[in-house]
Structure formats: C-alpha cells, structure tokens
Amino acid sequence: MCEKIKKVNSWLSSVFGDQTVPQFEVNIRTVDILYQLAQCSEARCSDTALFIEDIKQKTSEYQADGAHLQDVLLQGVGLSCASLSKPATDYLSALVDNAMVLGVRDTSLGSFMPAVNNLTNELLEGEKSSRKLDRELRALRRRLGATLVLRGNLQEDINKTVKSQAVESAKAEERLLNMDFVTAKAKELSIRRERAEAQLVSRNMDKSITHQAVVQLSEEVNTLKQEIIPLKKKLEPYMDLSPSPSLAQVKIEEAKRELVALDSQLEINVDFK
C-alpha cells in the first residue's frame, strides 16, 4: 500500500508539474485506481518514446537513402550539387520529399505510380465516406427539425393542458366552496327545523293544523266535491220539467237528505281532523 501511494504521488507530481496536485481521499479504492492509471500512463509513455525513437531512426535512414540516391542520380548524369541551378535543386528536393511522404524507397515512376494510386483510392474512399456522412447529416437535420417541431407542439399542448388544469382547479375550488356553503346552510336549516319542532311540541300544538294535516284535509274535501258532482248531474234532468208538487217534493226531499248526509260527513271529517 505504501509503495503504491509513493508511486501515485510521484506520477501525479510528474503529471501536474509545477501545479499543485488536487486533494483526493486516500483509501484503498482511490489508490488502486490511481495506481492503475499511473501504470497505464507509464506504459503508454514508454510506447510513445519507443515510437518516437523509431520515427527518428527511420527519418535518419530516409535522409541517408535520399542523400545516397541524390549522389547516385547526380553521378549517373555527371552532375554535382554545386553544378545544379537553384530551380533544379528545388525540384530535386521536392522529388525527394514526395518520395518520403509517399513512403517509397526510390524516385522511379514504378514506385511513384502505385503510391499515387493508393493515395487516389484513399481520396476516393474519403470522398465517398464524406458524401455518406453528408447524407446522414442531412437526414439527421431533417429528423432534428421534425423533432423540434414535435417538441414545440408538445410544449404548446402542455401549456394548454396546464392552463386548462388551472381553470378546472379554480372551478373545482369554487364548487367546493359552494358545497361547503350549501352543507353549512343545510345544517343550519336542519337545526332550525329541529328547534321549531321542539317549540311546537313544547307548546302542545294540535297536529290537525299542521301543513301535512291541512293538505290531507284538502284532498278529502276535493274527493267529496267529486262525489257531489254525479248527484248534481242526476238533478239536472229534473230542472227543466214542469213541477209536479208531489213528485218534485219527493225528489227534492231525497236530494236534500243526500246533501245533508254528505254535509254531515264532511263536517265530521273536518271536526275529526
């Protein structure tokens, strides 16, 4: 554990340099993570250093090969570097640079053409990939536009829903207040009715003068009136006849008795109520 902490502190110091190393919680988990990062970093740094050394070595080899090819070329045509003009020297340097960029061993046409073809193929593949990416980007933009429109519609619907909910909430609150008022009023009326009934009971009020009793009596009176109507209709045929003293007197007496009986029944019912 101590060795890991030392290695982590050393690695952090090398990473941050002159800057202050940030504080961190020292525990087994954080130390293990930082230790693994330090190992990975050192391994990658080592690989990078080896790669740089390899590039430097290849650069030296390419430069030596270039100088050798330049000497061979100049000697083959009977020229020297001093005898070449500046444009020729520039062309020759450009030819060597191109050979190094293309990664060919010499400057012959047979070496240049495959390298150029490879670069052309890579360029075509890059253009093809670029066109594909453009198509995907346009499709993505269309989808993004549609998504933004949908998002706007959804946001508008949400706003409408929120406003509608606010209105409904206000209405519900108003209904609740009205319900509370009606409930309180009903309770008050019920209490007042109970008090009134208690007062009527305490005063020994006759039940025959209550609203229910009066309504029932009115119904009975209407019933008796309906029973009298047929009797009146029976008397109507005799109203137009010439009076016969004896017969008329008999009919009149019968009608009077029936009327007296009905009036008596009505009075009995009224008195009973």
Disulfide bonds with the S-S distance in Angstrom:
none
